[in-house]
Amino acid sequence: MLVVAAVMAHRAPAQGGPATGMVVGEVVDLTTGEPLRRASVCTTHRVGATLEVRRACAAVDSAGWYRLTDLPPGDLTLTLSCPALRGPITHTLATAEVVVVPHGVVVRSWSSRNMGCDPRPVRRLTGTFAGMHVAGHGIEHFSPCETSAWFVPGDSLPPGRDVRRAWVAFSPGAVDAYGASAERASTRRTPVSRWVRWRGTIVGPGRYGPLGSAPFGLTVDSILEVRAALPPDCRLAR
């Protein structure tokens, strides 16, 4: 939702410099009214005789404000976005059209739903984990037993992500017979499932694996036990 749009005058640039404009505004969470601190506002524009395409971005500061400066006059499209906690994904929250005038300031504020702009810190835990490992074409994830050391769900999972699942990677020291078989299984169309107990380091919350499908990443350092089925004392965490 767009909140405010206005144009104001500002100080002219230095003598002989190009006549540019500025866009500023506040970005808040639609639900809480708090600053959407991980968000950013970007635009692209053409400059110079060669019409070079230039991208300008401004991060939202701790008070919830952003500032885009030295923008050429004319129609520009602003994109409000939020990076995924980890990985290449960026969530587009909203877009808006503005008209930049020479020596002018456009005020464009936003109120948007929080779509992944989670400021909680990434944590890291090294230990022994037991659970089900699944590997197949485009799949490589681990679901732990409830008895495994794991992050407290309410403290670590991004909003809407309630699956305790980790994308798996093997460290060089864990590339043994199981690691090699898991690598071969990852190319199969029918996933292969095994109960495993292994030692490694888990990191999260974030977005790991293809398209950021897992909220945690697990690097396996050593494999302690492998079984074809879940033992009676393992209930997978949900």
N, C-alpha and C positions, 0 to 999 in steps of 0.2 A: 504494500500500500504506500502510495506517495503522500507525504505529509505537507511539505511546504515547497513552493516554487516562487522565486522572486529574483529580480535583477537590481543590483545596486552599483553605484559608481565606485571606482577605486583609483588609487594613484596611478598616473600614466607611467609607462616604462621609461627607461633612460633615453636620452636624446638619441635619435637615429635607430632605436630598437624597433622590432616589430610590434604592431598593435595587437596585443593578446588579451585574453580574458581569463576568468577564474570560476571554478565551481566548488562550492563548499556545502556542507550539510551535516546533519546528525543522523546516525543509524541506530535504531533501537529494536529490541526484541518485541514483537507484536504481543506476546503473551505476558511478559514480565515487565516491560518498559525499561529493562536494563540495557546498557550499551552492548551492541553486537561486536565485541572486540576483535574477533578473528576475521571479520568480514573485510572486504575491500571494494573499492569502486574503480572501474577502469573504463577507458574509451580509446578509440583509435582515430587518428586524423592524418591528413596528408600535409607535408611541409616542403618548402623549397621549390625551386624550379623543376626538379626531377619528380615532384609529387611523391616523395618518400613516405611510406606508411609508418607512422610512429605510434607506439602504444604508451599510454600514460596511465599509471595506477597510483592509488593512494590508499594506504591501510587506515582502518578506523582506529583512533587512538583510545587511550584508557578512559577518556571522558565520553567517547562515542561519536567523535567528529572526524571528518576527512576533509582534505583540501587538494584539489587538482589545479595546478597553476600553469601559466604560459600556454594556454589553449588558443588555437586560431579561431577567429570569429566565424560564425556559421552554425549550421545544424549538426549536433553531435548526439550519438547514442551512448548513454551511460549503462553499464552493466554492474549490478550489485551481486557479488559472488562470495563464496566462502570455500576455502580449501578444505579438502578432506583431512582428517587428522594425520593420516599417513597415506602415501601413494599419490598417483598422478591425477586423481579425480578432483574436479572442482564443481561445486554446486552453484548453479545460477539461481539466485533468489528472485531477482526482478530486473527489468530494464526500463529506461525512461528516455524520452527525447528532450533535449534542451537546446536553446538558442543562445550561443555565446556572442556577446557584442564587444567591440574594442574597448578596453579599459573598464569593462564591467565585471560584476560578480554575480553569478547565478547561485542562489541558495536552493538546494534540492535535498530535502531530508526524506528519510525512509523509515517505515515501520514494517518489519518483515518477520515471518516465522523463522525460527532457528532451525535450519536444515543442515546440521552437521557442524555448526560453529561452536564446538564444545571446548571450553577453555581448560578443562581438567588436564593435569599433567600426565604424560606418559610414564608408566612405572615399569620396573624390570624386576623379575624374580627368578632366581636360579634354584633348582631343586629337583626332586624326583617326582615324576608324573605318571599316572596309570590311567588307561582309558582305551578307546577304540580309535585306531588309525585307519583311514579310508583313503585309498589311492586309485585313481582311474584317469581317463582322458579328461583333462581340465580340472581334475579334483586332487587335492592333497590336503586333507585336514585331520585334525585330532580333536575328539570330544572326551574330556576327562571324566573319571569316576568322581562321585561326590566326595570321596575321601581324599582326593588329591589336593595338595596345596594349590590354591588358586586365588585370584583376586576377589575381593568382596564385590558382588555384582553391582550393588547400588553405588559403589565408589568408583567403579572402573568402566562400566559399559556406557557407550554413547546413548543418547535418547533413542528409544525404539529398538535398540539392539539387545535382545535378551537371550541370545544363543551363546553358550559357553563353547566357543570353537576357535581353534588356532590353525593358521596356515603353517605347514611343516617344512622346514629346511634342515638338511643334514650338514653338520660341520665336517671338515676333512677327517677328523678323528673317528667319526661314526660311519664312514663309508666302508662298511663291512658287508658280509653276506646279506644281511637284512636290508641295509641301505641300498645295495645294488638291486635286490629284488623289488624294493619299493619303487626305485627309479624305473624298472621295467614295467611294473604294475601301473605306473602313472600314464602309460601310453595305451592301456587297454580300454575298450569301450565299456566293458562291464567292470565296475569298481571292485577292488579286492579289499576286504575288511579283516583286520587282525586286532586282538587285544594286545597291548604292549605296556611294558613298564620301562621307562627310560629316564635318563637324566639330561637336563638341558636348561635353557634360559628362555623364559617367556616374556614378551614385551607387549604393552598395550595400555589403554585402548587405542585403536586406530583402524586402518583399513589395509589388510594384507592379502596377498594373493591376487589372482586375476580379478580385475574390476573391484578390488577392495572388498571381497566377499566375506572375509573373516575379520572379527574385531581384535584378534590377537595374532601374534607371530611367535612360533616356537622353533628355536634352533636346538636340534638334538645333538648332544655331545657323545653319549654312550647308550647302548641298548642293553638293558638288564634282563628282560624276559619277554618272550613272544608266545602267544597262544592263538589258536584258531577261533576261540569263542570267549565271551565274557565269563569270568569266574563268578560264583554266586555272590561274592561280597562287593561286586561292582555295579552300582547304579549310575548310569550316565547323568551328569549334571545337565539341567535344562535351563 
